[in-house]
Amino acid sequence: MAKRIFIWVGHPGKTSLNSGLADRYAAAAAAEGSEVRRMDLHDMQFGESNFGGYDGNRQTLEPDLLQWQENMKWADHVLVVYPYWWGGMPGRMKSVLDRALLPGFGFKYKGNGLAWDKLLTGKTGDVIITSDTPPLLDRLLYNKPGRRVIRNQVLSFVGIKPRNVVQFGSVKVAKPAKIAGWLDRAAEMGQRAAA
């Protein structure tokens, strides 16, 4: 049975290498028979500044955030693609997680303790991060914080099993042949995700 794959591009700009990587991943997965849904952060409409925390009165989710949740529930496999800015994901992308990956949707604490249920179990996920920081330098100097957060404190926290978490860089100095290699790698990942 073909997998249902949700691709979320977390770059706030309309055109980016992230979009191209997502295009190649999606095309390869679709060619293998997967059904693919996609959302791009730059098209999503929601109030980032309206988040007041997880307790008390939460603001009603806007249609794009509800659609994001629906796509997350629908998917067997998720791809998240985004740029690595200031040691993490773009602020607007983080706002989607703050607003939509809520208790009762992504996870549920057990009583008043620290244990929780993971509500998105049974899914797998891939992540592609682009950066100006070379991945080896990011590992040696900073212990790869961006990759650790998305793997451990986002995907794994809600029950999505990370398969591939890759970082492509340095984008700033990459030659066309290097970028072509990254695009090919994204296509390979999409093909494997569909298998």
C-alpha beads as a LAMMPS data file, in Angstrom:
LAMMPS data file: protein, C-alpha beads

195 atoms
194 bonds

1 atom types
1 bond types

-500.0 500.0 xlo xhi
-500.0 500.0 ylo yhi
-500.0 500.0 zlo zhi

Masses

1 110.0

Atoms # bond

1 1 1 0.000 0.000 0.000
2 1 1 1.335 3.436 -0.948
3 1 1 2.214 5.758 1.880
4 1 1 0.518 9.059 2.577
5 1 1 3.243 11.688 2.835
6 1 1 2.844 15.207 4.198
7 1 1 5.565 17.671 3.232
8 1 1 5.888 20.870 5.229
9 1 1 8.263 23.534 3.910
10 1 1 9.227 25.798 6.807
11 1 1 10.929 28.551 4.807
12 1 1 9.043 31.858 5.082
13 1 1 10.085 32.986 1.576
14 1 1 8.290 32.087 -1.656
15 1 1 11.370 30.842 -3.503
16 1 1 14.149 28.943 -1.818
17 1 1 16.375 25.927 -2.067
18 1 1 14.032 24.391 0.514
19 1 1 11.172 24.511 -2.014
20 1 1 13.333 22.843 -4.641
21 1 1 14.338 20.077 -2.240
22 1 1 10.681 19.516 -1.337
23 1 1 9.739 19.434 -5.043
24 1 1 12.283 16.699 -5.768
25 1 1 11.309 14.659 -2.690
26 1 1 7.601 14.930 -3.567
27 1 1 8.099 14.005 -7.230
28 1 1 10.123 10.907 -6.317
29 1 1 7.601 9.795 -3.689
30 1 1 4.665 10.338 -6.053
31 1 1 6.451 8.399 -8.804
32 1 1 6.566 5.440 -6.397
33 1 1 2.797 5.655 -5.865
34 1 1 2.590 7.708 -2.670
35 1 1 -0.128 10.276 -2.156
36 1 1 1.548 13.569 -1.271
37 1 1 0.148 16.637 0.456
38 1 1 2.208 19.779 0.914
39 1 1 2.006 23.025 2.839
40 1 1 4.438 25.924 2.513
41 1 1 4.942 28.265 5.439
42 1 1 4.920 31.317 3.174
43 1 1 1.320 30.510 2.161
44 1 1 0.023 29.885 5.675
45 1 1 -2.096 32.593 7.310
46 1 1 -2.202 32.679 11.112
47 1 1 -1.566 35.049 14.005
48 1 1 1.867 34.324 15.419
49 1 1 1.661 36.928 18.147
50 1 1 -1.635 35.581 19.495
51 1 1 -0.096 32.621 21.293
52 1 1 -0.441 33.069 25.040
53 1 1 0.831 29.728 26.278
54 1 1 -0.632 26.289 26.828
55 1 1 -2.698 26.998 29.941
56 1 1 -5.951 28.866 30.179
57 1 1 -7.804 30.269 27.212
58 1 1 -6.175 29.306 23.955
59 1 1 -7.040 31.170 20.797
60 1 1 -9.081 29.264 18.218
61 1 1 -6.841 27.891 15.497
62 1 1 -7.032 29.541 12.100
63 1 1 -7.993 27.391 9.046
64 1 1 -4.375 26.933 7.895
65 1 1 -3.316 25.634 11.312
66 1 1 -6.306 23.281 11.376
67 1 1 -5.314 22.059 7.899
68 1 1 -1.731 21.542 9.111
69 1 1 -3.064 19.417 11.983
70 1 1 -5.277 17.453 9.598
71 1 1 -2.303 16.764 7.325
72 1 1 -0.226 15.612 10.283
73 1 1 -2.989 13.193 11.365
74 1 1 -3.556 11.958 7.796
75 1 1 0.093 11.217 7.012
76 1 1 1.944 7.955 7.451
77 1 1 5.202 9.820 6.863
78 1 1 6.190 13.470 7.270
79 1 1 8.954 15.502 5.647
80 1 1 9.946 18.809 7.226
81 1 1 12.275 21.070 5.202
82 1 1 13.595 24.346 6.586
83 1 1 16.573 26.701 6.865
84 1 1 18.786 26.785 9.938
85 1 1 18.787 30.340 11.282
86 1 1 20.451 31.414 14.539
87 1 1 20.799 27.835 15.737
88 1 1 17.235 26.757 14.999
89 1 1 14.209 26.965 12.773
90 1 1 12.721 30.270 11.550
91 1 1 10.518 31.996 14.144
92 1 1 7.377 31.771 12.025
93 1 1 7.877 28.030 11.642
94 1 1 8.282 27.697 15.404
95 1 1 5.016 29.624 15.766
96 1 1 3.187 26.865 13.866
97 1 1 4.538 24.298 16.318
98 1 1 3.654 26.531 19.288
99 1 1 0.131 27.107 18.039
100 1 1 -0.783 23.740 16.451
101 1 1 1.290 20.959 18.026
102 1 1 -0.779 21.246 21.181
103 1 1 -1.467 19.123 24.236
104 1 1 -4.356 16.880 23.228
105 1 1 -3.209 16.852 19.603
106 1 1 0.496 15.948 19.566
107 1 1 0.883 14.748 23.136
108 1 1 -0.976 14.463 26.440
109 1 1 0.553 14.689 29.885
110 1 1 -0.422 11.991 32.343
111 1 1 -1.912 13.703 35.380
112 1 1 0.294 16.287 37.064
113 1 1 3.565 14.420 36.498
114 1 1 6.188 14.620 33.770
115 1 1 5.145 11.492 31.843
116 1 1 3.185 11.896 28.608
117 1 1 1.423 9.993 25.873
118 1 1 2.700 10.461 22.330
119 1 1 -0.393 11.032 20.189
120 1 1 1.175 10.868 16.708
121 1 1 2.695 7.401 17.014
122 1 1 2.877 5.034 14.062
123 1 1 4.326 7.691 11.760
124 1 1 7.844 8.153 10.453
125 1 1 9.574 11.362 9.488
126 1 1 12.419 12.830 7.486
127 1 1 13.972 16.257 7.967
128 1 1 16.075 18.293 5.568
129 1 1 17.798 21.367 7.012
130 1 1 19.736 23.856 4.918
131 1 1 22.388 26.073 6.467
132 1 1 25.231 28.425 5.759
133 1 1 27.084 26.736 8.611
134 1 1 28.841 23.630 7.271
135 1 1 27.337 20.560 8.990
136 1 1 30.717 19.359 10.277
137 1 1 31.415 22.756 11.844
138 1 1 27.907 22.779 13.327
139 1 1 28.629 19.398 14.906
140 1 1 32.096 20.292 16.239
141 1 1 31.382 23.813 17.520
142 1 1 27.738 23.623 18.563
143 1 1 26.868 19.920 18.906
144 1 1 24.238 20.211 16.094
145 1 1 21.434 21.834 18.105
146 1 1 19.042 22.221 15.169
147 1 1 19.132 18.536 14.322
148 1 1 18.789 17.488 17.961
149 1 1 15.759 19.709 18.612
150 1 1 13.733 18.609 15.581
151 1 1 14.615 14.929 16.119
152 1 1 14.232 14.636 19.888
153 1 1 12.083 17.503 21.133
154 1 1 9.631 17.734 18.253
155 1 1 9.255 14.527 16.230
156 1 1 10.152 11.940 18.865
157 1 1 8.289 13.865 21.574
158 1 1 4.965 13.414 19.753
159 1 1 5.674 9.855 18.608
160 1 1 6.948 10.378 15.044
161 1 1 9.916 8.080 14.461
162 1 1 12.735 10.054 12.773
163 1 1 14.351 8.198 9.880
164 1 1 16.673 10.720 8.243
165 1 1 17.641 14.093 9.690
166 1 1 20.092 15.652 7.254
167 1 1 21.725 19.059 7.048
168 1 1 22.945 20.472 3.724
169 1 1 25.485 23.269 3.798
170 1 1 27.163 25.557 3.376
171 1 1 24.484 26.906 1.041
172 1 1 26.246 30.281 0.878
173 1 1 29.320 28.912 -0.894
174 1 1 27.829 25.849 -2.606
175 1 1 28.604 25.384 -6.282
176 1 1 25.838 24.252 -8.685
177 1 1 27.165 20.683 -8.690
178 1 1 26.921 20.498 -4.899
179 1 1 23.344 21.811 -4.941
180 1 1 22.466 19.294 -7.664
181 1 1 23.786 16.568 -5.375
182 1 1 21.561 17.775 -2.537
183 1 1 18.544 17.787 -4.850
184 1 1 19.369 14.230 -5.915
185 1 1 19.686 13.179 -2.277
186 1 1 16.240 14.671 -1.557
187 1 1 14.813 12.641 -4.449
188 1 1 16.440 9.477 -3.062
189 1 1 14.930 10.186 0.356
190 1 1 11.490 10.659 -1.207
191 1 1 11.786 7.391 -3.093
192 1 1 12.790 5.535 0.086
193 1 1 9.971 7.186 2.064
194 1 1 7.444 5.816 -0.415
195 1 1 8.778 2.248 -0.142

Bonds

1 1 1 2
2 1 2 3
3 1 3 4
4 1 4 5
5 1 5 6
6 1 6 7
7 1 7 8
8 1 8 9
9 1 9 10
10 1 10 11
11 1 11 12
12 1 12 13
13 1 13 14
14 1 14 15
15 1 15 16
16 1 16 17
17 1 17 18
18 1 18 19
19 1 19 20
20 1 20 21
21 1 21 22
22 1 22 23
23 1 23 24
24 1 24 25
25 1 25 26
26 1 26 27
27 1 27 28
28 1 28 29
29 1 29 30
30 1 30 31
31 1 31 32
32 1 32 33
33 1 33 34
34 1 34 35
35 1 35 36
36 1 36 37
37 1 37 38
38 1 38 39
39 1 39 40
40 1 40 41
41 1 41 42
42 1 42 43
43 1 43 44
44 1 44 45
45 1 45 46
46 1 46 47
47 1 47 48
48 1 48 49
49 1 49 50
50 1 50 51
51 1 51 52
52 1 52 53
53 1 53 54
54 1 54 55
55 1 55 56
56 1 56 57
57 1 57 58
58 1 58 59
59 1 59 60
60 1 60 61
61 1 61 62
62 1 62 63
63 1 63 64
64 1 64 65
65 1 65 66
66 1 66 67
67 1 67 68
68 1 68 69
69 1 69 70
70 1 70 71
71 1 71 72
72 1 72 73
73 1 73 74
74 1 74 75
75 1 75 76
76 1 76 77
77 1 77 78
78 1 78 79
79 1 79 80
80 1 80 81
81 1 81 82
82 1 82 83
83 1 83 84
84 1 84 85
85 1 85 86
86 1 86 87
87 1 87 88
88 1 88 89
89 1 89 90
90 1 90 91
91 1 91 92
92 1 92 93
93 1 93 94
94 1 94 95
95 1 95 96
96 1 96 97
97 1 97 98
98 1 98 99
99 1 99 100
100 1 100 101
101 1 101 102
102 1 102 103
103 1 103 104
104 1 104 105
105 1 105 106
106 1 106 107
107 1 107 108
108 1 108 109
109 1 109 110
110 1 110 111
111 1 111 112
112 1 112 113
113 1 113 114
114 1 114 115
115 1 115 116
116 1 116 117
117 1 117 118
118 1 118 119
119 1 119 120
120 1 120 121
121 1 121 122
122 1 122 123
123 1 123 124
124 1 124 125
125 1 125 126
126 1 126 127
127 1 127 128
128 1 128 129
129 1 129 130
130 1 130 131
131 1 131 132
132 1 132 133
133 1 133 134
134 1 134 135
135 1 135 136
136 1 136 137
137 1 137 138
138 1 138 139
139 1 139 140
140 1 140 141
141 1 141 142
142 1 142 143
143 1 143 144
144 1 144 145
145 1 145 146
146 1 146 147
147 1 147 148
148 1 148 149
149 1 149 150
150 1 150 151
151 1 151 152
152 1 152 153
153 1 153 154
154 1 154 155
155 1 155 156
156 1 156 157
157 1 157 158
158 1 158 159
159 1 159 160
160 1 160 161
161 1 161 162
162 1 162 163
163 1 163 164
164 1 164 165
165 1 165 166
166 1 166 167
167 1 167 168
168 1 168 169
169 1 169 170
170 1 170 171
171 1 171 172
172 1 172 173
173 1 173 174
174 1 174 175
175 1 175 176
176 1 176 177
177 1 177 178
178 1 178 179
179 1 179 180
180 1 180 181
181 1 181 182
182 1 182 183
183 1 183 184
184 1 184 185
185 1 185 186
186 1 186 187
187 1 187 188
188 1 188 189
189 1 189 190
190 1 190 191
191 1 191 192
192 1 192 193
193 1 193 194
194 1 194 195
